[in-house]
Amino acid sequence: MQLAALLALGGLFALFIVGGAILMIVLTVVAIMKMRKDEFWDEPPG
């Protein structure tokens, strides 16, 4: 029983790590694509 709970928590933890890494990559690509547009630099901050 304890082993099953440990494996479940470990799997959940691994899922969060993988999901977070994918989310970081996606957000980085979106930011780069947004900054590549010339209009981005002409906008005032905020």
Secondary structure as GFF3:
##gff-version 3
##sequence-region A 1 46
A	DSSP	alpha_helix	2	36	.	.	.	ID=ss1
A	DSSP	alpha_helix	38	42	.	.	.	ID=ss2
###
